Amino acid sequence: MELPEPRLVRAELVARAALSPRVRLLGLSVRGPDAFVWMPGQYVEIGVVGDSVARQPYSIANAPDPERPGYVELAVGVGSGSGTLDDLAVGGLCELFGPRGRFVREDMAGKAEIFVGTGTGIAPLRAMLSSALANGGGAPLLLIFGARSESEILWRDELESLSRREPRFHFEPTLSRPTESWHGRKGRVQDHLTELVAPLRDARVYVCGVEEMVQDCVRRLNDELGFPPEHVHVETH
């Protein structure tokens, strides 16, 4: 698979919104005459103009959209990036270097796809999911997302609405610190793999999140559930 060459571009912050108490969505519009393209799952390094040392990596949370060329969304933790993004106002400029990374979605027609993530690790998975839905077909799509509490389920309304509209998409959030009012899944994402993933043995799996979770998921998928290593793609956040 040929990946786009990374390059340095300037971008304008055009949107800022809360995704949770600790994570916000930043929408950036890349400037310049040449189209900025990426593969769903890749990331960019972002920083202030002229300061390459302070750039921080963030996965792109949306798939390319012909109707909004060069528009990039990031899920950024409050207080991350050494204050670079905290201080950037809507209309302000920053620098992006990218796209980078080989954690990209395979276009496997007719194959089920499973996305497993925690925290801001859902960002590249959201981009992959959007791409899979845009490509059409009827193969199952499953997203298992782990968070501490209901307020930290990123893009919850969007994903729940999507699961109602798209019969082939199934959204399974699980909480490690649920309240008594929560009636969904509880515990770590990897504890639900056997039940949710086992019926989809021929699927391609994409896992993104903290390293411990990613490694445990890989072990269970490969050793316990029999997924071939080449069918499991991972990235740590």
Order of alpha helices (4+ residues) and beta strands (2+ residues): beta-beta-beta-beta-beta-beta-beta-alpha-beta-alpha-beta-beta-alpha-beta-alpha-beta
